[in-house]
Amino acid sequence: MKKKDIIFRDTISLRGPNIWTYPPVIETWIDIGELEDFPSSKIPGLYERLSAWLPGLVEHRCSYDERGGFLRRLEEGTWAGHILEHIVLELMTLAGLPDGFGRTRETTTRGVYKLVVSNFHEEVTRMALDVGRELLLAAIDSQPYDLDEAVRLLRRKVDRKYLGPSTAAIVQAGEKRGIPHIRLLDDGNLVQLGYGAAMRRIWTAETDQTSAIAETISRDKDLTKELISSVGVPVPEGREVNSADDAWDAAEDIGVPVVVKPTDGNHGRGVFIDLTTKEEVAKAYAIAVEEGSGVLVERSIQGIEHRLLVVGGKLVAANRSDLITVIGDGKSTVQSLIDSQVNVDPRRGTTELHPLSIIKIDTAARIELERQGLSADSVPASEREVLIQRNANHAFDCTDEVHPETAQVAALAARVVGLDIAGIDLVCQDVSKPLAEQGGAIVEVNAGPSLLMHIKPGIGKPRPVGQAIVNNLFAENESGRVPLVGVTGTHGKNAVAKMVAHLIYLSGQQGGLACKDGIYLGRRQVQKTNAANWEGGRRLLLNRSVQAAVIENGSSVILGEGLPYDRCSVGIVTNIVSDEEDLSRWDTQPTGGEYYTTPRSIYRTQVDVVLPSGHAVLNAEDELVADFAELCDGEVIFFACNPANPTLLAHLAAGKRGVTVADNRIVLRSGADETRLCRLVDAPYIGKAKQPKNIANVLAGIAAGWAMGLSQEVMTTGLKTFGLELIDPASLIQQPAKKSQPKKPATARK
């Protein structure tokens, strides 16, 4: 390895909760080689170059927990791995991603570190790591680096791979309510909110409640007008036309000015307004016919275009468009004036992160300029105002201005079309007054409307449109979750997982089990290969039929993949054997006297993800496991074969719950109260051998069933039936006693 180089030795994608944090991260093992001898304080100019190239680093608080904390560390002296962590996080921020998580820890090998950063999308994160490495090495070697180009490419990757702003707003609103999500397309906006039978799906601003028929109706502008006008919604007069001449005939019948637009277009493409001459109508028709399957000619409504967002029959946001104009200076062309007066606005851009679009001189703009005797190359006189664009420039939030009657009309239009989420386009002079008073009208009803103008308006306050959509999908008391039991530990987790799944089956729910023996839906095995991994667990959560899930997780899953779920209702830790495997593959240098990768740090992950309303089921007879009780956000239920176990007794004395054995019976204890289930010998899995490990597994399974609120009858039946498949059926048949037979008399041999 050459001096002052950084090599990525290994990269692990942890796609769920892990030993570092809850959200997905990338864990990269980096070798900084001889840079181990060169902290930042020993590299001349490094502080100055990095702080100049990435001024946003001043916001990184780092270990000092103060603004400028990381730069202070950089000036005092820190190592390349830690520096790379902060560079990567800043690059992802510059590319438009949310603030992320980062950690850097030494391993037991000198110069080798674990670098951990948030993984919003694997391709994006890996690219940020590569770019960050190049940038850091350039700064170390005092070489030039084209940061703008690097960020441009990274932002382009984000635009292609990360969630769009509409989808992200809904997902983030769901997260605030504790509703989990699963992205169903690697580079698309199809997302599942919730797990199993409680799931809903969204695709940008469409949901699984969005009717295909309603969406088809909304694309047919003429049909939409016919339907909504039949219930009294004001719409512009007009009709579908089949030629340029027919379009002009319609315009003459209606009376100019008119609007020419595709019958099934969207996003304002091919829409021309305020047309007054036959030539203008013919030009507009030629373009509109290419944008859709037909062309409409309508009366041009005088006023300003507005976009109203209706969710679940209620108005939740409104935005007003504005005319795009430039002022001549007597020297610059129209195109130059657009670039210098309009497109310089930082709110305008080509990505979905920009609330306003770059203004281009398209066909509609050329027609508008021709009306004024101008072209893109014309030089307007000084102080002359030039109109460039009339519509589709939604920049101003006006939600609070909408008249209640107008809001009701918009909601009615959405309901008649049948859309749960609709973008209602209306034109009027003043949205604070009823439409009827001013001759305003609804001109379009759109499915899958963009939410960006409401999330990030050019002017005005953002509106919680993502929250409105989530609240329309999930009732106030719904979390999008099904009962989910995660089982981990060194030994017994497979048996415990199977027993819990057995109890769920007996309770009448459609349960799913992902374990080392495969995947089970109820009694049916649908996968025979090992499913005690991220993929196996995720398959259960994607299944709409699963009403309750049990997922087995080993240490290798937590360390190498991450848990397949974000939180669980019951987390079980059976036991911890510290020498169960060679952990050198995962080991890190001790910091503050504690290793970051130890059996305890691995298995605590299962307890960390228990919901506040959930339960941790812990082995009171395993000291390491019992210590997890203080980490649990929910309730703890201990289990112990020995009813005199001090940890269990102290827990019960505090009025809490435990499962143990008394008089050879399995008992549930809550404080001083006791419920006896059945004798040990009546549980086939325990049998006459009464092995402590089997008893412990049964106690853990029963504790989980108790935590889930299963009835005493279900738990007792489960005890008496779990493990029957392990018993030879012939041994259950009582053989009749043998009767003594009289001896035959001896006979003489002939």
C-alpha positions in Angstrom: 0.0 0.0 0.0 1.4 3.4 -1.0 1.9 6.2 1.5 -1.1 8.4 2.1 -3.7 6.2 0.5 -7.1 4.9 1.6 -8.3 1.4 0.6 -11.8 0.0 1.1 -11.3 -3.5 2.3 -14.9 -4.6 2.6 -18.4 -3.0 2.5 -21.4 -4.4 4.3 -25.0 -3.3 3.6 -26.9 -3.4 6.9 -30.5 -3.0 5.6 -32.3 -2.8 8.9 -31.6 -2.2 12.7 -28.1 -3.2 13.6 -25.5 -2.7 16.3 -24.9 0.9 15.2 -28.4 2.4 14.7 -32.0 1.7 13.7 -32.0 2.9 10.0 -30.0 1.2 7.2 -26.3 1.9 7.1 -23.3 1.0 5.0 -20.4 -0.4 7.1 -17.1 0.0 5.3 -13.8 -1.4 6.5 -11.1 1.0 5.4 -7.3 0.7 5.6 -5.6 4.1 5.9 -2.1 2.6 5.8 0.6 5.1 6.7 -2.0 7.8 7.2 -2.3 6.3 10.7 0.9 8.3 11.4 -0.5 11.5 9.9 -3.5 12.9 11.8 -4.9 16.0 10.3 -2.8 18.4 12.4 0.3 17.0 10.8 -0.9 17.6 7.2 -0.2 21.2 6.2 -3.2 23.0 4.7 -5.6 20.2 5.1 -7.9 22.1 7.5 -7.9 25.2 5.2 -8.6 23.2 2.0 -11.5 21.1 3.5 -13.1 24.0 5.3 -13.0 26.0 2.0 -14.2 23.2 -0.3 -17.0 22.1 2.1 -18.1 25.1 4.2 -21.1 23.1 5.3 -18.7 21.1 7.6 -19.1 23.9 10.1 -22.6 22.5 10.9 -21.1 19.1 11.9 -21.2 19.1 15.7 -19.1 15.9 16.2 -18.0 14.8 19.7 -18.0 18.3 21.1 -21.7 18.5 20.3 -21.4 22.1 19.2 -21.5 24.0 15.9 -18.0 23.8 14.4 -17.2 20.7 16.5 -15.8 18.7 13.7 -13.7 21.5 12.3 -12.3 21.9 15.8 -11.4 18.2 15.8 -9.9 18.6 12.3 -7.7 21.5 13.5 -6.6 19.7 16.7 -5.9 16.5 14.9 -8.0 13.5 13.9 -7.5 10.6 11.6 -8.4 10.0 7.9 -11.3 7.5 8.7 -13.1 10.0 10.8 -12.5 12.8 8.3 -13.8 10.6 5.5 -17.0 9.9 7.5 -17.8 13.6 7.7 -16.9 14.3 4.1 -19.3 11.5 2.9 -22.1 12.8 5.1 -21.6 16.4 3.8 -21.5 15.2 0.2 -24.8 13.4 0.6 -26.3 16.5 2.1 -25.1 18.6 -0.9 -26.7 16.0 -3.2 -30.1 16.6 -1.6 -30.4 13.8 1.0 -31.5 14.3 4.6 -29.1 14.6 7.4 -27.4 11.3 8.1 -25.8 9.1 10.7 -22.0 8.5 10.9 -19.5 6.6 13.1 -15.9 5.6 12.8 -14.3 3.1 15.1 -10.9 1.5 15.2 -10.5 -2.2 14.8 -7.9 -4.5 16.5 -5.8 -4.1 13.3 -3.7 -0.9 13.3 -4.8 1.5 10.5 -8.0 -0.4 9.8 -11.3 1.3 10.8 -15.0 0.6 10.5 -16.7 3.6 8.8 -20.4 3.6 9.1 -22.7 6.1 7.3 -26.5 6.3 6.6 -27.6 4.3 3.6 -30.5 6.1 1.9 -29.8 4.2 -1.3 -26.9 1.8 -1.7 -25.7 3.0 -5.1 -25.8 6.6 -3.8 -23.9 5.8 -0.6 -21.2 3.8 -2.4 -20.8 6.6 -4.9 -20.5 9.1 -2.0 -17.8 6.9 -0.4 -15.8 6.8 -3.6 -16.2 10.6 -4.2 -15.3 11.3 -0.6 -12.1 9.2 -0.8 -11.0 11.0 -4.0 -11.7 14.4 -2.4 -9.9 13.7 0.8 -6.8 12.3 -1.0 -6.8 15.4 -3.2 -7.0 17.6 -0.1 -4.2 15.6 1.6 -1.9 15.9 -1.4 -2.9 19.6 -2.0 -4.2 18.7 -5.5 -7.1 20.5 -7.3 -10.5 18.8 -7.2 -13.7 19.6 -9.2 -16.2 19.4 -6.4 -19.0 21.0 -8.4 -18.8 18.3 -11.0 -18.6 15.5 -8.4 -21.7 16.9 -6.6 -23.6 17.3 -9.9 -23.0 13.6 -10.7 -23.9 12.6 -7.2 -27.1 14.7 -7.3 -28.0 13.1 -10.6 -27.7 9.7 -9.0 -29.9 10.8 -6.1 -32.5 12.1 -8.6 -32.6 8.8 -10.3 -32.4 6.5 -7.3 -33.8 8.2 -4.2 -37.5 8.7 -3.5 -39.1 11.6 -5.3 -40.3 14.5 -3.1 -44.0 13.6 -3.2 -43.3 10.0 -2.1 -40.7 11.0 0.4 -43.1 13.5 2.1 -45.7 10.7 2.6 -43.0 8.2 3.9 -41.7 10.8 6.3 -45.2 11.6 7.5 -45.7 7.9 8.1 -42.5 7.7 10.1 -43.7 10.4 12.4 -46.7 8.3 13.2 -44.5 5.2 13.7 -45.7 3.5 10.5 -42.9 1.5 8.9 -42.2 1.5 5.1 -40.7 -0.8 2.6 -39.5 0.4 -0.8 -40.8 -2.0 -3.4 -38.8 -0.7 -6.4 -35.1 0.0 -6.2 -35.3 3.1 -8.3 -39.0 3.9 -8.2 -41.6 5.4 -6.0 -43.7 2.3 -5.3 -43.7 2.0 -1.5 -45.4 -0.2 1.1 -46.5 1.5 4.3 -47.0 -1.0 7.1 -46.5 -4.7 7.4 -48.4 -7.8 6.3 -52.2 -7.6 6.5 -52.0 -4.0 7.8 -50.1 -2.7 4.8 -51.1 0.0 2.3 -49.3 1.0 -0.9 -48.5 4.3 -2.4 -46.9 5.3 -5.7 -46.0 9.0 -5.6 -49.4 10.7 -4.9 -51.5 7.6 -5.8 -52.5 4.9 -3.3 -54.1 1.5 -3.3 -57.3 3.4 -2.8 -56.9 5.2 -6.1 -59.4 3.7 -8.5 -58.1 2.7 -11.9 -61.5 3.7 -13.3 -61.2 7.1 -11.7 -57.7 7.6 -13.0 -58.9 6.8 -16.5 -61.8 9.2 -16.2 -59.4 12.0 -15.1 -57.2 11.5 -18.1 -60.3 12.0 -20.4 -60.8 15.8 -20.0 -64.0 15.8 -21.9 -65.6 13.0 -19.9 -64.4 14.6 -16.7 -66.1 17.8 -17.6 -69.3 16.0 -18.5 -69.4 14.2 -15.2 -68.6 17.0 -12.8 -70.8 19.5 -14.7 -73.8 17.2 -14.3 -73.7 17.8 -10.5 -73.4 21.6 -10.8 -69.6 22.1 -10.9 -68.8 25.0 -13.1 -66.7 24.1 -16.2 -65.7 26.0 -19.3 -67.8 25.5 -22.4 -66.1 23.5 -25.1 -65.9 20.3 -27.1 -63.5 17.8 -28.7 -62.3 18.6 -32.2 -60.8 16.5 -34.9 -58.9 18.9 -37.1 -57.4 22.4 -37.2 -60.4 23.7 -39.1 -62.8 22.0 -36.7 -60.9 23.6 -33.8 -61.4 27.1 -35.3 -65.1 26.3 -35.9 -65.4 25.4 -32.3 -63.5 28.6 -31.3 -66.0 30.7 -33.3 -68.9 28.9 -31.8 -67.6 29.4 -28.2 -66.2 32.8 -28.8 -62.5 33.8 -28.5 -60.3 33.8 -26.6 -60.1 30.0 -26.3 -57.9 27.3 -24.8 -56.6 24.4 -27.0 -55.3 21.4 -25.1 -55.0 17.6 -25.4 -57.9 15.6 -24.2 -55.7 13.4 -22.0 -52.5 15.4 -21.5 -50.9 16.3 -18.2 -48.4 18.6 -16.6 -49.5 21.5 -18.8 -47.9 20.0 -21.9 -49.6 21.1 -25.1 -51.9 23.5 -23.4 -52.4 26.9 -25.1 -54.6 29.6 -23.6 -56.1 32.9 -24.7 -55.9 32.1 -28.4 -57.7 34.7 -30.6 -56.8 34.0 -34.2 -57.3 31.1 -36.6 -53.5 30.9 -37.1 -52.9 30.6 -33.4 -55.5 27.9 -33.0 -54.1 25.9 -35.9 -50.6 26.1 -34.5 -51.8 25.0 -31.1 -53.9 22.2 -32.5 -50.9 20.8 -34.4 -48.9 20.5 -31.1 -51.8 19.4 -28.8 -52.7 16.6 -31.1 -49.2 15.2 -30.7 -49.4 15.3 -26.9 -52.6 13.2 -26.5 -55.2 11.1 -28.3 -57.5 14.0 -29.0 -57.8 17.8 -28.8 -60.2 20.0 -26.8 -61.2 23.6 -27.5 -62.7 25.4 -24.5 -63.7 28.9 -23.6 -60.8 30.7 -22.0 -61.7 31.6 -18.4 -60.4 35.0 -17.4 -58.3 34.9 -14.2 -55.4 33.2 -12.6 -54.8 29.4 -12.6 -54.9 27.7 -9.2 -54.1 24.1 -8.1 -56.1 22.8 -5.2 -55.1 19.5 -3.5 -58.0 17.4 -2.3 -57.3 14.4 -0.1 -60.1 12.1 1.3 -62.7 14.6 0.3 -61.1 17.6 2.0 -59.1 20.5 0.7 -55.6 20.3 2.3 -53.5 22.8 0.2 -53.8 25.3 -2.6 -51.3 27.1 -4.8 -51.6 30.1 -7.2 -49.7 30.5 -10.4 -48.2 33.7 -11.7 -47.4 35.3 -15.0 -43.8 35.0 -16.1 -42.5 38.4 -17.4 -39.2 40.1 -18.0 -38.3 43.8 -18.2 -36.3 44.9 -21.2 -33.1 46.9 -20.9 -32.6 47.9 -24.5 -29.5 45.7 -24.9 -30.4 42.1 -24.0 -32.4 39.6 -26.0 -35.5 38.0 -24.6 -33.7 34.8 -24.0 -30.9 36.6 -22.1 -33.5 38.5 -20.0 -35.1 35.1 -19.1 -31.8 33.7 -18.0 -30.7 36.8 -16.0 -34.1 37.7 -14.5 -36.0 34.5 -14.1 -33.8 31.4 -14.3 -31.3 32.7 -11.8 -33.8 32.2 -9.0 -32.4 29.4 -6.8 -35.8 27.9 -6.5 -35.8 27.1 -10.2 -34.0 24.0 -11.4 -34.3 20.8 -13.4 -34.6 18.4 -10.5 -37.6 17.4 -8.3 -35.9 19.2 -5.4 -36.7 22.6 -7.1 -40.2 24.0 -6.5 -40.1 26.0 -9.8 -39.0 24.9 -13.2 -36.5 26.5 -15.5 -38.3 28.7 -18.0 -37.7 27.7 -21.7 -39.1 29.3 -24.8 -41.3 26.5 -26.0 -44.1 26.6 -28.6 -46.5 28.2 -26.2 -44.0 30.9 -25.3 -43.2 31.5 -28.9 -46.9 32.1 -29.7 -47.0 34.5 -26.7 -44.0 36.4 -28.0 -45.4 36.5 -31.5 -48.5 38.2 -30.2 -46.2 40.9 -28.9 -44.2 41.2 -32.1 -41.2 39.5 -30.5 -39.0 36.4 -30.7 -36.4 34.8 -28.5 -33.7 36.9 -30.2 -35.6 40.2 -30.1 -34.2 43.0 -27.9 -37.1 44.7 -26.0 -36.9 48.4 -25.4 -35.8 49.6 -22.0 -38.5 49.1 -19.3 -40.8 47.2 -21.6 -42.6 44.4 -19.9 -42.6 41.2 -21.9 -45.0 38.3 -21.1 -43.3 34.9 -21.5 -45.7 32.4 -19.9 -49.3 32.5 -18.5 -49.9 29.2 -16.8 -48.3 26.2 -14.9 -46.0 28.4 -12.8 -47.5 27.5 -9.4 -45.4 29.5 -6.9 -47.6 31.0 -4.2 -49.3 29.1 -1.4 -52.9 30.4 -1.0 -54.4 27.7 1.1 -55.7 30.0 3.8 -57.4 32.2 1.1 -59.6 29.6 -0.5 -63.3 30.4 0.0 -65.2 27.5 1.8 -67.7 27.2 -1.0 -64.9 26.9 -3.6 -63.2 24.2 -1.4 -66.5 22.3 -1.3 -66.8 22.5 -5.1 -63.3 21.1 -5.5 -64.0 18.3 -3.1 -67.2 17.5 -5.0 -65.3 17.3 -8.3 -62.8 14.9 -6.8 -65.6 12.7 -5.4 -67.6 12.6 -8.6 -64.5 11.5 -10.6 -63.8 9.0 -7.8 -60.3 10.0 -6.7 -59.0 9.8 -3.1 -56.2 12.2 -4.0 -56.9 14.8 -6.7 -55.2 17.9 -8.1 -58.0 20.3 -9.0 -57.1 23.0 -11.6 -59.4 26.0 -11.5 -59.2 29.5 -13.0 -60.7 32.5 -11.3 -59.8 36.1 -10.5 -60.0 35.8 -6.7 -59.9 32.4 -4.9 -61.2 34.0 -1.8 -64.6 34.5 -3.4 -67.1 31.9 -4.7 -66.5 30.8 -8.3 -70.1 31.6 -9.3 -69.6 35.3 -8.4 -66.7 35.7 -10.8 -67.4 33.3 -13.6 -64.6 31.0 -12.5 -64.5 27.3 -13.4 -62.7 24.0 -12.8 -60.7 23.2 -15.9 -59.1 19.8 -14.9 -59.2 17.1 -12.3 -55.9 15.3 -12.1 -54.9 11.9 -10.6 -51.4 11.5 -9.0 -50.8 15.3 -8.6 -47.4 16.6 -7.8 -47.1 17.5 -4.1 -43.8 19.5 -4.4 -45.6 22.9 -5.0 -47.3 22.4 -1.6 -44.3 20.9 0.2 -41.9 23.5 -1.0 -43.8 26.5 -2.4 -41.9 29.3 -4.0 -43.6 31.8 -1.6 -45.7 30.9 1.5 -45.6 28.2 4.1 -45.3 24.5 3.3 -48.4 22.4 3.9 -48.4 19.0 5.6 -49.8 17.2 2.6 -47.9 13.9 3.3 -49.5 13.8 6.7 -53.0 14.3 5.2 -52.4 11.4 2.9 -51.1 9.1 5.6 -54.1 10.1 7.9 -56.5 9.2 5.0 -54.9 5.8 4.6 -54.6 4.9 8.3 -57.1 5.6 11.0 -55.9 7.4 14.1 -55.5 4.2 16.1 -53.8 2.3 13.3 -50.1 1.9 13.1 -49.7 -0.2 10.0 -48.3 -3.0 12.1 -49.2 -6.6 12.8 -48.1 -8.5 15.9 -44.4 -9.2 15.1 -42.2 -11.5 17.3 -38.4 -11.4 16.8 -36.5 -14.3 18.3 -32.7 -14.3 18.9 -30.1 -15.9 21.2 -27.4 -18.5 21.0 -29.4 -21.6 21.5 -33.1 -22.5 21.3 -34.3 -19.7 19.1 -35.6 -22.0 16.4 -37.7 -24.0 18.8 -39.0 -20.9 20.5 -39.9 -19.3 17.1 -41.8 -22.5 16.1 -43.7 -22.7 19.3 -44.8 -19.0 19.1 -46.0 -19.6 15.5 -47.9 -22.7 16.8 -49.7 -20.6 19.4 -50.6 -18.0 16.8 -52.0 -20.7 14.6 -54.1 -22.0 17.5 -55.4 -18.5 18.2 -57.0 -18.5 14.7 -54.8 -15.9 13.1 -53.0 -16.4 9.8 -49.4 -16.5 11.1 -46.2 -16.4 9.2 -42.9 -17.9 10.4 -39.4 -17.3 8.9 -36.8 -19.5 10.5 -33.8 -21.6 9.6 -36.1 -24.4 8.4 -37.8 -22.1 5.9 -41.0 -20.0 5.6 -44.4 -21.2 6.9 -47.8 -19.6 6.3 -50.0 -21.2 8.9 -49.2 -24.9 8.7 -48.0 -24.7 5.0 -44.3 -24.6 4.3 -43.7 -22.3 1.3 -39.9 -22.3 1.4 -37.7 -25.1 2.5 -34.3 -23.3 2.5 -33.0 -21.3 5.4 -35.1 -18.1 6.0 -33.6 -17.0 9.3 -32.2 -14.0 7.4 -33.1 -10.5 6.2 -34.7 -11.8 2.9 -36.8 -14.4 4.7 -38.2 -12.0 7.2 -38.9 -9.4 4.6 -40.9 -11.9 2.5 -43.3 -12.3 5.4 -43.7 -8.6 5.9 -44.6 -8.2 2.2 -47.4 -10.8 2.4 -50.8 -9.3 2.7 -52.2 -12.5 4.2 -49.9 -12.4 7.3 -51.8 -11.3 10.4 -48.9 -12.0 12.8 -45.3 -12.8 12.1 -42.5 -14.7 13.9 -39.0 -14.1 12.7 -35.8 -15.9 13.8 -32.6 -13.9 13.8 -29.1 -15.1 14.5 -26.0 -13.0 15.4 -24.9 -13.2 11.8 -28.1 -11.5 10.6 -27.7 -8.7 13.0 -24.0 -8.2 12.2 -24.1 -8.8 8.5 -27.6 -7.8 7.2 -29.5 -6.0 9.9 -33.0 -7.0 11.2 -35.7 -7.3 8.5 -38.1 -5.1 10.5 -37.8 -1.7 12.2 -39.6 -2.4 15.4 -41.3 -5.5 16.9 -44.1 -6.0 19.4 -42.3 -8.9 21.2 -38.5 -9.4 21.3 -37.2 -12.7 22.7 -33.6 -13.3 23.7 -33.2 -17.0 24.8 -29.6 -17.0 26.1 -26.1 -15.8 25.3 -23.0 -18.0 25.1 -20.1 -15.6 24.8 -17.8 -18.1 23.0 -20.5 -19.2 20.5 -18.4 -18.2 17.5 -15.2 -16.4 16.6 -16.1 -12.7 16.6 -12.8 -11.5 15.3 -14.4 -10.9 11.9 -16.6 -8.2 13.6 -14.3 -7.1 16.4 -13.5 -3.4 17.1 -11.0 -1.7 19.2 -12.2 -1.0 22.8 -13.3 2.6 23.4 -14.1 3.8 27.0 -13.4 0.2 28.2 -16.1 -1.5 26.2 -15.8 -3.4 22.9 -18.4 -2.2 20.3 -18.8 -5.7 18.9 -19.5 -8.2 21.7 -22.2 -10.9 22.1 -24.0 -8.4 24.4 -23.8 -5.6 21.8 -25.2 -7.9 19.1 -28.1 -9.4 20.9 -29.2 -6.2 22.6 -30.3 -5.1 19.1 -33.4 -7.3 19.4 -34.4 -5.6 22.7 -33.6 -2.1 21.4 -36.3 -2.4 18.7 -39.1 -3.4 21.0 -41.9 -0.9 20.7 -42.9 1.1 23.7 -46.2 -0.8 23.6 -44.4 -4.1 23.2 -42.6 -6.6 25.4 -39.2 -8.1 25.8 -39.1 -11.8 26.8 -35.8 -12.4 28.6 -34.1 -15.3 30.3 -33.7 -14.4 34.0 -31.2 -17.2 34.5 -28.8 -15.7 32.0 -27.1 -12.7 33.6 -26.2 -11.0 30.2 -29.7 -11.4 28.9 -31.4 -10.3 32.2 -29.4 -7.1 32.0 -31.2 -6.1 28.8 -34.3 -5.3 30.9 -33.1 -1.8 31.4 -32.8 -1.2 27.7 -36.4 -2.1 26.8 -38.8 0.6 25.9 -41.8 -1.6 26.7 -42.6 -4.2 29.4 -40.3 -7.0 30.3 -41.5 -10.6 31.0 -38.8 -12.8 32.5 -38.8 -16.6 32.2 -36.8 -19.0 34.5 -36.9 -22.7 35.1 -36.0 -22.0 38.7 -38.8 -20.3 40.5 -36.4 -19.1 43.2 -34.2 -17.2 40.7 -33.3 -13.8 42.4 -33.9 -11.8 39.2 -37.3 -13.3 38.7 -38.3 -12.9 42.3 -37.3 -9.2 42.4 -39.2 -8.7 39.1 -42.3 -10.3 40.6 -42.0 -8.3 43.8 -42.2 -5.2 41.8 -45.6 -6.3 40.5 -44.3 -7.4 37.1 -44.7 -10.6 35.1 -42.8 -13.8 34.7 -43.2 -17.4 33.6 -41.7 -20.3 35.6 -42.2 -23.8 37.0 -43.8 -24.7 40.3 -44.8 -28.2 41.4 -43.8 -29.5 38.0 -46.3 -27.2 36.4 -45.8 -24.3 34.1 -47.1 -21.2 35.8 -47.8 -17.5 34.8 -47.0 -15.1 37.6 -47.9 -11.4 37.8 -46.8 -10.0 41.1 -48.3 -12.3 43.7 -50.9 -13.7 41.4 -50.4 -17.1 39.8 -52.1 -19.0 36.9 -51.2 -22.7 36.4 -51.3 -24.0 32.9 -50.3 -27.7 32.7 -47.9 -30.3 34.0 -44.4 -30.5 32.5 -45.0 -34.1 31.6 -48.2 -33.1 29.6 -46.0 -31.0 27.2 -44.7 -33.3 24.5 -41.8 -31.1 23.7 -40.6 -31.4 27.3 -41.5 -35.0 27.8 -40.3 -37.3 30.5 -36.7 -36.2 30.1 -37.5 -32.7 31.3 -34.3 -31.3 29.9 -33.8 -27.7 31.3 -33.1 -26.3 27.8 -36.4 -27.6 26.5 -38.3 -26.3 29.5 -36.6 -22.9 29.0 -37.7 -22.9 25.3 -41.3 -23.6 26.3 -41.3 -21.0 29.0 -40.0 -18.4 26.5 -42.7 -19.3 23.9 -45.5 -19.2 26.5 -44.2 -15.8 27.8 -44.4 -14.5 24.2 -48.0 -15.8 23.9 -48.8 -14.1 27.1 -47.3 -10.9 25.9 -49.4 -11.1 22.7 -52.6 -11.4 24.8 -53.4 -15.0 23.8 -55.9 -16.8 26.0 -55.1 -19.3 28.7 -56.9 -22.0 26.7 -54.7 -21.3 23.6 -51.5 -21.4 25.7 -52.5 -24.7 27.4 -53.5 -26.3 24.2 -50.3 -25.1 22.7 -48.3 -26.7 25.5 -50.1 -30.0 25.1 -49.7 -30.1 21.3 -46.4 -28.5 20.4 -43.8 -31.2 19.8 -46.2 -34.0 19.0 -44.6 -34.4 15.6 -41.4 -35.4 17.4 -43.0 -38.3 19.1 -43.4 -41.7 17.5 -47.2 -42.1 17.0 -47.0 -45.7 17.9 -45.7 -44.8 21.4 -49.0 -43.0 22.1 -51.1 -46.1 21.5 -51.7 -48.1 24.7 -50.9 -51.7 24.1 -53.3 -54.3 25.7 -51.9 -56.3 28.5 -50.8 -59.8 27.6 -52.9 -62.6 29.0 -51.2 -65.6 30.4 -51.7 -68.7 28.2 -52.1 -72.2 29.6 -49.3 -74.5 28.8 -50.0 -77.1 26.3 -49.7 -80.7 27.6 -46.5 -82.4 26.6 -46.9 -85.0 23.9 -44.8 -88.0 23.3 -42.7 -88.0 20.3 -43.7 -90.6 18.0 
